[in-house]
């Protein structure tokens, strides 16, 4: 039982928040997918377990994408934004996640 609690705790920490952008909204409408920002060490099974637990929906598939941070320059100084990971979660037909709180 304690191993299951540890897995759920790790899974819940892996999802950092939703990605609400124009592209994510278009994908949600067209393909019934939701985009999330997740930790770098998150796995597909962790994300699936976390989304199903948090939002009480059924997940069909999870696709992961590593996003490289942009290199930025200000005068002579060069910096780099942090790399991060994005997850596209496909929901089963008839399922939806509403972030507006309605």
Secondary structure, DSSP 8 states (H G I E B T S, - for coil): -HHHHHHHHHHHHHEEEE--SHHHHHHHHHH-EEEEEE-TT--HHHHHHHHHHHH---EEEEEEEEE---EEEETTEEEE---EEEEEEEE-TT----SS--
